[in-house]
């Protein structure tokens, strides 16, 4: 853990704090819990990989099998916390097959499809307070 702190601290440079250096430092620390998902995420998000990992970190802390339950009876599953209603829509309208959002590759693939075809990250607005500072 200390290695990660030291590595991220190097982003602060000569000690002169700027808004950019602070953002870089925060992003570096934020990505530590999802760094193991880099290769898979890069396969689907390419140039948006670091941003996707920031969203993933905010949503699940990199926990593949996590499920959150909502007051409307729906639930959010997996790395990107894809909502069960979205999953049903993807299954019937897009992929024409059952999807397992607790499978890391399926979850990342679905999140990437949403971003690429819907055109933005608004489906994850409930966690924007966490990742919004990295949105360019």
ABEGO torsion letter per residue (X at the ends): XAAAAAAAAAAAEAGBBBAAAAAAAAAAAAAAAAAAAAAAAAAAAEAAAAAAAAAAAAAAGGBAABBBBBAAGBBBBEAAGBBAAAAAAAAAAAAGBBBBAABAAAAAAAAAAAAAAAGBAAAAAAAAAAAAAABX
